[in-house]
Amino acid sequence: MKITFFESPAVEKTIIKNAFSNYEVSFYEEKLNETNIELAKDSEIISTFINSLINKTVIDALPKLKFIITRSTGFEHIDFEYCAQKGILVSNVPAYGSHTVAELAFSLILNLSRNTLKANNYIRETNDFNFSKDFEGFDLTEKTIGVIGTGKIGKNLIKIARGLNMNVVASDPFPDLVFAKENNVTYKTLDEVISVSNIITLHIPYTKENHHLINKEKISLMKKGTYLINTARGALVDTEAMIWGLNEKIIAGAGLDVLEGERDLKIQNEIFSKNDSEKVDYKILVEDHLLMDMPNVIITPHIGFYTKEAENEILKTTIENINNFISNKPTNLVGVKK
């Protein structure tokens, strides 16, 4: 059996090789896409991260492929519906950063509420320890935080917020009323959460149905001076509408670990060296750069998952998923199963 890993850091190779010593295992640090399908030739199992694009063309070029394991919770980079038609199983790592991502989300909230990053950059640039009104922040205590999505990450963020004496409202199609009672959380409709919150934070997976969940209509419902946090998926937010909200000062600031079109951002130098614009949304690329230049926006490069503990859990679950598939007892399957 041939197993091929893409987007695989060198530090993982020894552990993976030992785990699958009886199989042919290959490693590539690059992502898998239409241009390098040959690297996965004859593979029965492939493992990728979020930057690989597993579309119909890639799937059709790998006739021996039986199983795809993404080392992430999100799996929108895989055409799992077409995989189902082809009898290919897809697994993910459903829980590895429930504390990790919640903590990063709150670090963005704290940076925005106290202008920490702005103040640090000022000191570095000027060596002037006198502070100005530009650094005036606001207390989080008794402010209302709206949590959209109360899965494991959302619940952990709520616990942090309650520790800071914040009022918590939440929106989820499957509300956990027991948790809500224990943690003094009030469930409301999405529109109600958006309209009453001082801070809104997103903790839901991306699907076709919630594409641009936060759009101009929803932003218009926000109180003027609301802060928006997104550590989930970039396409949950309409970038053009967010820029409009920031310019209109409806959104006072944003903390973003994810951006719409971030896959293109990661390869923008490669994109601009080619004349192939067929699959690149240049409008979103420009809008992302506008966000980067806004002083009240903090952007991190999708590092919400990136701690030692979460990395270890990803590796452990990936190995378990592959072993379970080989044993004909697949786990953590996603999408439509044939």
N, C-alpha and C positions, 0 to 999 in steps of 0.2 A: 504494500500500500504506500502511495506517495502522498506526503503531507507537505504543503508549502505555506510558509508564513511570510506575510508582507507587512511593511511598516513595523518591522521587528527590531528593537534595539539590541545591540550586541550583548548586553548584560544578561539577556534572557536565554541566549542560545544554549549554554551548558545545561541549564535546568531542563529545557525542553528536549534536548538531545537525550539526556538521561531518562526522561519520562517515556520517550518513544524510541528506545535503542534498537528495537526490532523492525523499525520501519525506515523508509527513505525519507529524510526530512531536509528541506531546503529553506534558506532564510534570505530575505531581501529587505533592505531598509527602505526601499522605495515603495510607493503605493501601487496597487494594481489598477490598471485601466485598459482602455482599448489599444493603447500604443505598445504595451509590453506583455500582452497575453501569452506570448511564447514562453515566458518565465514559468507559467503555471501549467505548461503542457503535460498531459497525462496525470495531473493531480486528481486524486479522489477526494481529498480534503484540502480546503484552503482556509487560512485564518488571516483576517485583516483588521485594521482599525478604521476610524471614521472617514479617512481621506481617500480610501479606495472606492472606486465607483464600479459597482457590480451590476451592470445593466444587461439588457438582452443580448447585445453583441458579445460581451465578455462571456456570458453564460453559454451561448451557442458555440463559442470557440473552444469550450472545455467539455468534450463529450463524455469524459470519464468522471466528471465531477459529481459527487454524491452528497457532500456536506460542506456548508460554509459556517464558520464560527467567527462572529465579529467580537472583538475584545472591547466591547462598549455596550452600554444599555440601549442607546439609540440604534436603529437599523434602517433608517430611511435611505441610506446610501446603497442599499441592496434591493433589487427588484424581487422581493420575496414572493409576490404573486406569480411571477413568471417562473421562479424556482419551483413553486408548488406544481405548476403545470408540467414541469420537466421531471418531477419526482425528486427534487433536490431539497434536503432539509436545511433549515437555517436556525442557528442558536445564537443567543447573545449572553452577556453577563449582566443579569438583571439587577444585581445589587452589589456595588463595590465602593460607592462613594457617598452613601447616604448622610454620613456625618461630614465627609470631606467637602462636598459641594455646598451643603448648608453653611458651613463655616466660611467658605469663600464668599458666598452671597452676603453673609453678614459683614465680612470684612469690607466689601464694597459699600454697604450701607453706612458703616462707621466712617469710612473715608469721606463719603459724601457729606455726612452730617457734621463732621468736624474739620473738613478741609485739610485733612492730614497730608495728602499727597501734594496739594498746592503749597502748603506751608513748608514742607520738606524741600520742594524744588526751589522755593524762594530763598531759603537759607543757602542751598548749594550754589545758586546763581549770584547772590549778593553778599554773603557773609554778614548780613544785617540782621541782628537778633531783635530788632524792634518790629512789632507786629501791627497790622493795620486792620481796618474793618473788613477787608477782603477775606480775613480768616475767621470771621464770626460764624459760629455754627449754630446748631439747635439741639436741644435735648431729645432723646428718643423716648424717655419715660412718658407714659400716658398718650403718646402719639398712636395713631391707628395704622397698623400694617395689614395690607390685604394679601393673602397668600392664595395664589391660583394653582391648585393642585396640592392635595394633602396625602401624597404617598409618603414613602420613607424620608425622602429629602425634605419635603414640605413640613412633615411632622417635626423633624429635628430642628428646622429653622424656627418653627413655632415655639419650641421649648426654649430656644435662645431668646427669642423675643419676649416671652413671658418672664424670663429671668431678669429682663431689663424693664419690667413693668409696663410693657406695651399692650395696647388693646389689639386683639387679633380678630379679624374677620376672614372668612375663607370661602372659596368656591371650588366645588368638586362634584362631578356627576354621581359619585358614590361616596357621600359624606360618611365619615366615621363618627357617629354620634357619641359613642362611648369615650373616645379620645377627646372629642370636643367638650364633653362635660367635665372630664378630668383636668383639662387644660384651659378652661374658660374661653373657648373658641366659639364664635357665632358664625354659623353657615348662612350665606346669603347667595342670591343669584350673582352671576358674573357682573352684570351691570351695576348692581348694588354695591358690590365689593369695589369696583372701579370708582364709583362716585363718592364713597365715604372715606377712602384711604388717603393717608399722607404719603405712604410708601406702598408700592405694588411690586410684588416679586413673583416670578414665574417658575413653576416647578412641575411642568407637565411634559409628556413626550410629544414629539411632532408627528402629526398625521395630516393627510390631505384635507381632512375636515376642519382642522384648526389652523390651517395656513393663514397667516396674517390675522390671528385672533385679536391682537392689539392693532387696530387700524385707526383711521382718522375719526370714524364714528365713535369708537370707544374712547379715544383720547379726548374727544369733545365732552365726554361725561366726567372727566377728571376734575377735581378741584384745582384751581390755579396754584401752582407751586408743589405739585405732586412729584415724587421721585420714582423712577422706574428701574427695576433690577431684573436682568435676564441672564441666568446661568444655565438655561435649559437648551433651547435651540433658536438660532437666529431667525429662522423663517416664521417663528411665532409672532414676530413684530414686523409690521410694514415699515421699512426703513424710511421711506419718503415721508410717511405720516409722522414718524417719531421726530424727524428733523423739523417738520412743521410745528409739532408740539413744543419742541425746545425753543424754536424761534419766537413762538407766541407766548413763551414763558408759562404755558400750561404745565409742561414738564420742567421742573426746576433743575433737574440733573438726572443722569442715567449712569448705572453701573452695569457694564456689559462684558460677560466672559465669552459671549457668542455673538456672531454677526451674520446677517443674511449674506449669502455669497462668500462665506469665509474660505471655502475650498478654493475659489478663484483668487482670493487675496494671497493664499499661501504659494500660489504659483504665478503671481502677476508678472514677474520678470520674464518668465517663460512665455506667458500669454502675449506680452507686448513685443516679443521678438519674432512672433509669428503673424501671419495675416489671416489666421483662421478664427473668425469671430462667431462661428455658427453656434457654439455652445456656451459662450461667455456673455453674461449680462453686464455690459460695461456701465450701464446706468447705476446698478447697485454698487459696483466697484467705486464709482465716483462718490456716491452717497456715503459709503463706508469711510472714505477718506475725509469727507466733510465732518463726519462724527469724530474722527480722530483729532481734528483740529479744534474741536469745541472745548473750552476750558472747564465746562461743567459736566463733561462726560469722561468717565474712567473706563478704559478698555483693556482687558487682559486677553491673551491669546489662547482661549479655551483650555485653561489650566485647572478648571474646577475639580477634575478627577485626580490631579497630579500630586499625590503624596506617596511616601514609601508604603504606607499601610494599604492604600487603595491599589497601588501597582501590584503588590503581593497578592491581593485578593483577586485581581483580574487574571493574573498568571495561574493561580490555583484553580479558579473556576474554568478557565480555558482548557487546562489539562483534563479536568474532570469531564467537561463536555465532550472532548474528543474521545476519551476512554469510554464514556458511556455510549457514544455513537458506535464505536468499534464493537462494544459488547451487545449491540442491538437494543440498547435501552436509552435512547436519546433523551437529553434533559434540556430545559430552558429553550424549548422550541418557540419560534415566533412566526407570526403571519399565518397564512392559510396552509394547512397541511393536507397533502394528498393521500 
